[in-house]
Amino acid sequence: MKNILILAATIGALGAAAPAFGTDLAGQPVKAPAASPAAPIIDWSGYYIGLNGGWGTSHNCWDFNGVTPEGCHNSTGGTIGGQIGYRWHIFNMVYGIEGQGNWADFSGANVSTAFPANTIGTKTDAFGLLTGHIGYAFNAVLLYGKAGAAVTSNTYHVNSVATGTELANSNDVRWGGVLGAGAEVSLTPNWSAGVEYNHLFMQRSNVSFPTALGTDRAHQDVDLITARLNYKFGSPFAK
């Protein structure tokens, strides 16, 4: 009986002490878990300069005196060059203007369907683009389209099928338009890399050879796929 009384007294004492202990705990400050730092918001605004390189093909069709088809050929090869531009980042939209200049080595030929004894060929050794850009930024990823003016530097040649000897050559600088699209990723605070596709719609051009070979009307379209590396001046993070 004595033990039962002692146990009851102990339980009663613990019950009386519990509210006071709970009050002491409630008064203690509770530390919130540390918040993880937010990812920086990339700002694509500013001047940039960069390099590009890749592959291109120029589709060329010739018509003798602008009337008689001589066939078509693809002039393919590598290209390397550079670009410089400026972008404005407004909310998620990105607007820009860019100038690009490239060395190229696109060459190809076909046997003339009008004059089977001759081979006709085209070599594109340089091109330039002046374009406006509009895009959408997913923070560090930028997707964009572009359009503007294009120029190509070309050499045209007529060779003998039998001997391979060059019979005549001519050259021109041809203007046209360009449409393209690309994707770019911010790699570090100032560096970004991307890929781009462009299609050049070039105007038809008269190519004059010596009198014996007459004049050809040449049509040209160019497709380009390039990898790009850009350096942006200033902080890339939104303030």
C-alpha positions in Angstrom: 0.0 0.0 0.0 2.9 2.3 0.8 4.4 1.7 -2.7 1.1 2.5 -4.4 0.9 5.9 -2.5 4.5 6.7 -3.5 3.8 5.9 -7.2 0.7 8.1 -7.2 2.5 11.0 -5.6 5.3 10.8 -8.3 2.8 10.8 -11.2 1.0 13.7 -9.6 4.3 15.7 -9.3 5.2 15.0 -12.9 1.8 16.1 -14.1 2.1 19.3 -12.2 5.6 20.0 -13.7 4.5 19.3 -17.3 2.8 22.6 -18.1 5.7 24.6 -16.7 8.1 22.5 -18.8 6.0 23.1 -21.9 5.9 26.8 -21.2 9.7 26.9 -21.0 9.9 25.1 -24.4 7.4 27.4 -26.0 9.5 30.4 -25.0 12.6 29.1 -26.9 13.2 30.6 -30.4 12.8 28.2 -33.2 15.4 28.4 -36.0 14.1 28.3 -39.6 16.0 26.1 -42.0 18.6 28.1 -44.0 17.2 29.1 -47.4 19.2 28.0 -50.4 20.6 30.9 -52.5 18.5 31.7 -55.5 20.0 31.1 -58.9 21.2 34.3 -60.5 18.9 35.8 -63.3 20.9 36.1 -66.5 20.7 39.5 -68.3 21.5 39.1 -72.0 21.7 42.9 -72.6 25.0 44.4 -73.7 27.8 44.3 -76.4 29.3 41.0 -77.4 32.0 39.7 -79.7 32.7 36.2 -80.8 33.9 33.5 -83.2 32.0 31.0 -85.3 32.8 28.0 -87.5 31.0 25.3 -89.3 29.8 24.0 -92.7 28.0 25.5 -95.7 26.6 24.6 -99.1 25.8 26.9 -102.0 23.3 25.7 -104.5 24.1 27.2 -107.9 22.1 26.9 -111.2 23.3 28.4 -114.5 21.3 29.4 -117.6 23.2 30.3 -120.8 22.2 33.8 -121.9 19.5 33.6 -119.2 17.5 31.1 -121.3 19.2 27.7 -121.8 19.7 25.6 -118.6 23.3 24.4 -118.0 22.5 22.4 -114.9 23.0 22.9 -111.1 25.7 22.0 -108.6 26.3 22.3 -104.9 29.4 24.0 -103.7 30.2 22.7 -100.2 32.9 23.3 -97.6 34.0 24.8 -94.3 33.7 28.3 -93.0 35.1 30.3 -90.1 34.6 33.9 -89.0 33.5 36.3 -86.4 30.5 38.4 -85.2 29.9 41.5 -83.1 26.5 42.7 -81.8 24.4 44.3 -79.1 21.3 42.9 -77.3 18.5 44.4 -75.3 16.8 42.1 -72.7 13.3 43.3 -71.8 11.4 41.0 -69.5 11.8 37.6 -71.2 12.2 39.1 -74.7 15.6 39.7 -76.2 16.2 42.0 -79.2 19.5 42.5 -81.0 21.5 43.6 -84.0 24.6 41.8 -85.3 27.2 42.0 -88.0 29.0 38.8 -89.1 31.9 38.2 -91.6 33.2 34.8 -92.7 35.9 33.3 -94.8 34.5 30.3 -96.8 35.7 27.5 -99.0 32.5 26.3 -100.8 33.3 24.8 -104.2 31.5 22.5 -106.7 30.9 21.9 -110.4 28.9 20.0 -113.0 29.1 19.1 -116.6 27.1 21.7 -118.6 23.9 20.2 -120.0 24.0 22.7 -122.9 27.7 22.3 -123.7 28.8 18.8 -122.6 32.4 19.5 -123.5 32.6 22.0 -120.6 32.4 21.9 -116.8 30.9 24.9 -115.0 31.8 25.6 -111.4 31.2 28.0 -108.6 33.5 28.9 -105.6 32.3 31.0 -102.7 35.2 32.4 -100.7 33.5 34.8 -98.3 30.1 36.0 -97.0 28.7 38.6 -94.6 25.5 39.1 -92.7 23.8 42.1 -91.1 20.8 41.0 -89.1 18.2 41.9 -86.5 17.4 39.3 -83.8 14.3 38.6 -81.7 14.3 35.9 -79.1 13.0 34.5 -75.8 15.2 33.9 -72.8 14.7 31.0 -70.4 17.2 32.5 -68.0 20.5 31.0 -69.1 19.1 29.6 -72.4 18.3 32.0 -75.3 16.3 30.9 -78.4 16.1 33.4 -81.2 15.3 34.1 -84.9 17.1 36.5 -87.2 16.6 38.2 -90.5 18.4 40.8 -92.6 20.8 41.3 -95.5 23.5 38.9 -96.9 26.4 39.3 -99.3 28.6 36.6 -100.9 31.9 36.8 -102.9 32.0 34.2 -105.7 34.2 33.0 -108.5 32.8 31.3 -111.6 34.8 29.1 -113.9 34.4 27.1 -117.1 36.8 24.2 -117.7 37.4 21.7 -120.4 36.0 18.2 -119.6 38.7 16.5 -121.7 41.8 18.2 -120.2 40.5 20.0 -117.1 42.1 23.2 -118.4 40.3 26.4 -117.3 38.8 28.1 -120.3 37.5 31.2 -118.5 36.6 32.6 -115.1 34.7 35.6 -113.7 33.8 36.8 -110.2 31.1 39.0 -108.5 29.8 40.2 -105.2 26.2 39.3 -104.8 23.6 40.7 -102.4 20.5 39.0 -101.0 18.6 38.3 -97.8 19.0 35.8 -94.9 16.6 34.1 -92.5 18.0 32.1 -89.5 17.5 30.7 -86.1 19.7 29.7 -83.2 20.1 28.7 -79.5 22.6 30.0 -77.1 23.5 29.0 -73.5 25.3 31.1 -70.9 28.3 29.1 -69.7 30.0 31.5 -67.3 29.4 35.0 -66.2 30.6 36.4 -69.5 30.9 33.5 -72.0 28.2 31.8 -74.0 28.0 29.2 -76.7 25.4 28.2 -79.2 24.5 26.8 -82.6 22.9 28.6 -85.5 21.3 27.8 -88.9 21.0 30.4 -91.7 19.5 30.3 -95.2 20.7 32.9 -97.7 18.4 33.9 -100.6 20.7 35.5 -103.1 19.6 37.6 -106.1 20.2 36.2 -109.6 23.3 37.6 -111.3 24.7 37.9 -114.8 28.1 36.3 -115.1 30.1 37.5 -118.2 32.8 35.5 -119.8 34.9 36.2 -122.9 32.8 36.6 -126.1 33.3 33.0 -127.2 31.7 31.7 -124.0 29.0 34.4 -123.7 27.0 35.2 -120.6 25.3 33.1 -117.9 22.5 33.9 -115.6 23.4 32.3 -112.2 21.1 31.6 -109.3 22.4 31.0 -105.8 21.0 29.8 -102.4 23.2 29.1 -99.4 22.7 27.0 -96.3 24.9 27.4 -93.2 25.2 25.5 -89.9 27.7 27.0 -87.4 28.8 26.7 -83.8 29.3 30.0 -82.0 31.3 31.3 -79.0 30.6 34.8 -77.6 32.1 37.0 -75.0 29.7 39.6 -73.4 31.1 42.8 -72.0 29.9 43.7 -68.5 27.9 41.8 -65.9 25.5 39.2 -67.3 23.3 39.2 -64.2 20.2 41.3 -63.9 20.5 44.0 -61.3 
